[in-house]
Amino acid sequence: MPATALVTGGNRGIGLGITRRLLQDGWAVSILATRPAPEDVLGELRELAGDEARVRYVQGSVAEPVDHERYVQDAVDAWGRLDLLVNNAGVAPSVRADILEAGTESFDRVLGINLRGPYFLTQRFAQEVIRLRGPLSALPEPPAGPVATVVNVSSISATTVSVNRGDYCISKAGVGMATQLWAARLAPEGVVVYEVRPGVIATDMTAGVTEKYDAVFAGGSVPIARWGRPSDVAGAVAILASGQTPYSTGEVFHVDGGMHIPTL
Ligand SMILES: NC(=O)c1ccc[n+]([C@@H]2O[C@H](COP(=O)([O-])OP(=O)(O)OC[C@H]3O[C@@H](n4cnc5c(N)ncnc54)[C@H](OP(=O)(O)O)[C@@H]3O)[C@@H](O)[C@H]2O)c1
């Protein structure tokens, strides 16, 4: 059985880029997303995998702990092992609104999906990794590398203010703290936790604001002056999930063309 990955929101955008890359690298991937199984996309992914058994799809919401249970159990039943969780699924606020006006409904929705969801899915994933592996102390010798990996997809909005989508910024700043918390708690369990922080990536999420970001790139303030691609984020995830950085945890990896670098 190849190494297995759970990729939330792996059916579209950045998540689809991550799914494709992991399949190319030999992983088995299970996707969680709210839409009914997209047979065209799944057909392409199965072809890429060269083995139907390496692609799974669970319809459900990352905001619902009952769906976490179904999602994790489905992978364990099918594959009997868990190696990687990529907490990618996320939403922007349905409407961008000045924080002097924005309401609690959007705040609760965005925080529920972007922060509460991955926080508790990580808990469920880690519980199951520990159960499947048994106590580390019972192993004949310490594992050579990480027992499992968690990668959280946050955003440059974790540290960069947009006053018309405060809920989104707060959710991603929270993901930054969740990364630190889980990195500290899961290190003794042999699990490493990383945060990938994209800048502006061309997906459905940013399709409505292309003019704004075209102007940002044309303005010269971003060192690598182009839109990011899902494959750019997928490359970072693939490296962090490869086990090649076993003495690092809680790290933030920017995928933003250098946008986070303060410039004068
Ligand atoms: N695009 C950017 O510029 C950018 C920049 C920084 C960070 N990010 C982050 O990167 C991640 C992916 O963004 P994207 O640009 O690829 O967005 P996207 O194109 O809108 O895709 C969002 C993905 O999340 C899934 N999703 C949404 N709500 C869900 C829920 N409740 N439960 C499970 N899955 C759900 C969607 O699938 P369904 O529709 O089927 O549910 C879809 O696969 C997000 O966390 C986002 O905040 C994006």
The ligand as an SDF file (V2000), in Angstrom:
LIG
                    3D

 48 52  0  0  0  0  0  0  0  0999 V2000
   -6.4170   31.4830   -4.1570 N   0  0  0  0  0  0  0  0  0  0  0  0
   -5.6310   32.2160   -3.3890 C   0  0  0  0  0  0  0  0  0  0  0  0
   -5.1150   33.2730   -3.8180 O   0  0  0  0  0  0  0  0  0  0  0  0
   -5.3180   31.7950   -1.9830 C   0  0  0  0  0  0  0  0  0  0  0  0
   -4.3410   32.5190   -1.3030 C   0  0  0  0  0  0  0  0  0  0  0  0
   -4.0080   32.1510   -0.0210 C   0  0  0  0  0  0  0  0  0  0  0  0
   -4.6170   31.0790    0.5710 C   0  0  0  0  0  0  0  0  0  0  0  0
   -5.5830   30.3880   -0.0960 N   0  0  0  0  0  0  0  0  0  0  0  0
   -6.1920   29.2640    0.6070 C   0  0  0  0  0  0  0  0  0  0  0  0
   -6.0010   28.0850   -0.1440 O   0  0  0  0  0  0  0  0  0  0  0  0
   -7.0770   27.1840    0.0900 C   0  0  0  0  0  0  0  0  0  0  0  0
   -7.6800   26.7690   -1.2410 C   0  0  0  0  0  0  0  0  0  0  0  0
   -8.1510   27.9410   -1.8880 O   0  0  0  0  0  0  0  0  0  0  0  0
   -8.5040   27.9920   -3.4390 P   0  0  0  0  0  0  0  0  0  0  0  0
   -8.0060   29.2760   -3.9540 O   0  0  0  0  0  0  0  0  0  0  0  0
   -8.1150   26.7380   -4.0960 O   0  0  0  0  0  0  0  0  0  0  0  0
  -10.0930   28.1120   -3.3210 O   0  0  0  0  0  0  0  0  0  0  0  0
  -11.2500   27.5430   -4.2580 P   0  0  0  0  0  0  0  0  0  0  0  0
  -10.7840   27.4710   -5.6530 O   0  0  0  0  0  0  0  0  0  0  0  0
  -12.4470   28.3550   -3.9220 O   0  0  0  0  0  0  0  0  0  0  0  0
  -11.4360   26.0640   -3.7050 O   0  0  0  0  0  0  0  0  0  0  0  0
  -11.8820   25.8550   -2.3780 C   0  0  0  0  0  0  0  0  0  0  0  0
  -11.8680   24.3710   -2.1030 C   0  0  0  0  0  0  0  0  0  0  0  0
  -12.3440   24.1350   -0.7750 O   0  0  0  0  0  0  0  0  0  0  0  0
  -13.4510   23.2340   -0.8250 C   0  0  0  0  0  0  0  0  0  0  0  0
  -14.3750   23.5890    0.2560 N   0  0  0  0  0  0  0  0  0  0  0  0
  -15.0020   24.7690    0.4620 C   0  0  0  0  0  0  0  0  0  0  0  0
  -15.7670   24.7110    1.5680 N   0  0  0  0  0  0  0  0  0  0  0  0
  -15.6220   23.4570    2.0550 C   0  0  0  0  0  0  0  0  0  0  0  0
  -16.1590   22.7840    3.1820 C   0  0  0  0  0  0  0  0  0  0  0  0
  -17.0060   23.3750    4.0280 N   0  0  0  0  0  0  0  0  0  0  0  0
  -15.7970   21.4980    3.3880 N   0  0  0  0  0  0  0  0  0  0  0  0
  -14.9510   20.8650    2.5430 C   0  0  0  0  0  0  0  0  0  0  0  0
  -14.4140   21.4550    1.4680 N   0  0  0  0  0  0  0  0  0  0  0  0
  -14.7510   22.7350    1.2210 C   0  0  0  0  0  0  0  0  0  0  0  0
  -14.0460   23.4300   -2.2280 C   0  0  0  0  0  0  0  0  0  0  0  0
  -14.7580   22.2850   -2.6780 O   0  0  0  0  0  0  0  0  0  0  0  0
  -16.3790   22.2700   -2.7130 P   0  0  0  0  0  0  0  0  0  0  0  0
  -16.7940   23.5160   -3.4180 O   0  0  0  0  0  0  0  0  0  0  0  0
  -16.7360   21.0170   -3.4250 O   0  0  0  0  0  0  0  0  0  0  0  0
  -16.7870   22.2250   -1.2750 O   0  0  0  0  0  0  0  0  0  0  0  0
  -12.7870   23.6140   -3.0450 C   0  0  0  0  0  0  0  0  0  0  0  0
  -12.1970   22.3850   -3.3470 O   0  0  0  0  0  0  0  0  0  0  0  0
   -8.0530   27.9220    1.0040 C   0  0  0  0  0  0  0  0  0  0  0  0
   -7.8220   27.5470    2.3380 O   0  0  0  0  0  0  0  0  0  0  0  0
   -7.6790   29.3750    0.7920 C   0  0  0  0  0  0  0  0  0  0  0  0
   -8.0300   30.1700    1.9020 O   0  0  0  0  0  0  0  0  0  0  0  0
   -5.9480   30.7210   -1.3640 C   0  0  0  0  0  0  0  0  0  0  0  0
  1  2  1  0
  2  3  2  0
  2  4  1  0
  4  5  1  0
  4 48  2  0
  5  6  2  0
  6  7  1  0
  7  8  2  0
  8  9  1  0
  8 48  1  0
  9 10  1  0
  9 46  1  0
 10 11  1  0
 11 12  1  0
 11 44  1  0
 12 13  1  0
 13 14  1  0
 14 15  2  0
 14 16  1  0
 14 17  1  0
 17 18  1  0
 18 19  2  0
 18 20  1  0
 18 21  1  0
 21 22  1  0
 22 23  1  0
 23 24  1  0
 23 42  1  0
 24 25  1  0
 25 26  1  0
 25 36  1  0
 26 27  1  0
 26 35  1  0
 27 28  2  0
 28 29  1  0
 29 30  1  0
 29 35  2  0
 30 31  1  0
 30 32  2  0
 32 33  1  0
 33 34  2  0
 34 35  1  0
 36 37  1  0
 36 42  1  0
 37 38  1  0
 38 39  2  0
 38 40  1  0
 38 41  1  0
 42 43  1  0
 44 45  1  0
 44 46  1  0
 46 47  1  0
M  CHG  2   8   1  16  -1
M  END
$$$$
